[in-house]
Amino acid sequence: MGAINDKMNYIKNFLFFCSGAYLPLLKKSPTEMNKYLGIGGAVFFTAVFAGMSAGYALSTVFENVYWVVVLALVWSLMIFNLDRYIVSSMEKKASGWSNLKMALPRVLIAMLLALVIAKPLELKIFEKEITRQLDRDRLRVIQESREELDLGFPELIGLREEINNLKSEVESKENFRNQKQQEYDQERFGIKNSGTSGLIGLGINARKKENQLDEAEDDFRSTQVRNHEKIDALEAEILRINQQKESEWLSQKASLDNYNGMAAQLDAFGSLINESRPIFWANIFIILLFLFLETAPIIVKLLTEKGPYDWMIERHQEGLVLGINEKWHKVKSESESRIAVFDTLQPEIKEKNISLARNKITR
């Protein structure tokens, strides 16, 4: 039982320390202890939340757990020290307006700290939704990057158009050859139309059609060989450019794969807030919760009446100032007395020094 009491006393003293209260005077006012226990608890747990928030934020930057823990602890201690100073530096005044003016800058600082602490924790709370939004954003960025990369290689369009033109030329020559083949067949078999004689057999007209077919065949074959050689060269050039483009794309993709840092998460979370009303209101309530936690100690001290501890601490401080003034006046008075005595004895000392100097000269 005694060990439990010792632990409870240790926890109470720690919370009193967190509240910034002067323990010797606080113990003389038992009615004030519960208030400062609550204030100390609020300061302590705000620092804990700050450390958790910083730890999550830093985990997106550093892969080494050691540095994450150390820096989160440093941030937590800094927030703890700042909150403790804000609460302990508030002194109850007789005038409500004086209390408000004193509390206003502290409340503004506390609100700023609450916003800083809340944001990384919000990112952790909505982590799954943010991850899905990041995937959508990543796909959009990949598509935009692909389009921008294509714009960086305009020569591909010209090469593909040239290949299409060469293929069209070959196809045109082939169609012309097929047309001549059809006219030749119709002339041989005596099919009557506007371009044939209608006589069966290899007559003069059939010979002419055959010569035209041979010329069309030769033209088609030579064009096909020539254009295919050009197409092969152009496709090789396209392959080289595509390899270069793919190399650049892989270098860009490496950074896109890591598109999940703090800035990207904040951007994705902002998109979710704009798109979803439930997430928007959840975000508002989380911020309000942290604002309440951070400003609660200040508001408690601002709204509560001036208690015995406040009177004792005020008298204690006035006593210290009075004692310092008394010592200063005492030292000042002693110094002025010594100066007055010195000023009175100065002519005699001066005459004595002159006599001693003359005696030395005479000797």
Summary of the structure (lengths in Angstrom):
residues: 363
radius of gyration: 47.1
end to end distance: 92.2
largest distance: 168.9
contacts: 1002
relative contact order: 0.11
helix: 87%
strand: 1%
